[in-house]
Each structure stands twice: as structure tokens, then as C-alpha cells.
Amino acid sequence: MKKSTAKIDIRNRRAGFDYEFLENYTAGVVLAGTEIKSIRAGKASLADTYCYFNRGELYVRNMHVAEYFWATFNRKDPKRDRKLLLNRKELNKLERAVKEKGLTIVPTRLFISDNGYAKLNISLAKGKKEYDKRESIKDKDRRRAEQRGEDY
């Protein structure tokens, strides 16, 4: 059976504005039932998502995966918590950073890997202050003006 050639790339654009990313990781996502079909159809959202630790395991909260239209049974809650798959060394490193330094883990991108599995890019992040956000907006405006050939 031929796999879909359409690239699924669902991003959390708000996270780049609210957080400064320190380290990036790619984690597998434990899905149930027809959730992978919904993701392949592009029916997922990373708005307001975050990761947390529970008994040494990493979970993502508020990731919305819409119910698959053709599903008849085994329907799951669209906003349920989903387990993320990382190796133990990475989990320990992230858990220490979150506890000691007051950092957070933010999902930035959901995609389908070449072998057909759903993957989630997560970042160890530090929250930006209000003045950092204003500086980001100024930099973005400056880059746009330079691309258009205008003086800023």
C-alpha cells in the first residue's frame, strides 16, 4: 500500500513568540484508535499545549486531535493527555531542567515521519518577558522592511 505523499506539518506559532527555545527534541506520540488518521488529514492543533511529567513519564496536554469522521467505535476525547516517547536519558535531563531551573517544555511541531509515525518536536523553553516580546516584534518588522528593500 502506498503511503500518503502529502506532508503534514502542524506548528505552534504562538510558542515562538512567548518562549525562548533552549534545546529541541523529537518525541514519538502514543495514539489510540483512529487518531493517526485524523492527524494525516491535518485535523490537529497545538494551540495552548504544554508538556508535564507524571511518575517519570512525559505527557502532552491540550493537544487537540479531532475525532475521525468515519470512526464508528473506540472514539477518544479529542483533548486527552497523550504520552510522549523519549529515551530515559533525555527524560531525566528534561525533568531535572524543569524542576531546578524553572523552565517549561513546549510542543512546537507535529509531523508524520518518513516511516509513517506521528512525531512531536518539543523544546525546553524559557518564558519571554514583555520587553523581549516587543524586541521580537521590532526585529521581525526590521527583517520584513529589509526584504522589501525599504529603510527602517
C-alpha positions, 0 to 999 in steps of 0.5 A: 500500500502506498503511503500518503505523499502529502506532508503534514506539518502542524506548528505552534506559532504562538510558542515562538513568540512567548518562549525562548527555545533552549534545546529541541527534541523529537518525541514519538506520540502514543495514539489510540484508535483512529487518531493517526488518521485524523492527524494525516488529514491535518485535523490537529492543533497545538494551540495552548499545549504544554508538556508535564511529567507524571511518575517519570513519564512525559505527557502532552496536554491540550493537544487537540486531535479531532475525532475521525469522521468515519470512526464508528467505535473506540472514539477518544476525547479529542483533548486527552493527555497523550504520552510522549516517547523519549529515551530515559536519558533525555527524560531525566535531563528534561525533568531535572531542567524543569524542576531546578531551573524553572523552565517549561517544555513546549510542543512546537511541531507535529509531523508524520515521519518518513516511516509513517509515525506521528512525531512531536518536536518539543523544546525546553523553553524559557518564558519571554518577558514583555520587553523581549516580546516587543524586541521580537516584534521590532526585529521581525518588522526590521527583517520584513522592511529589509526584504522589501528593500525599504529603510527602517 
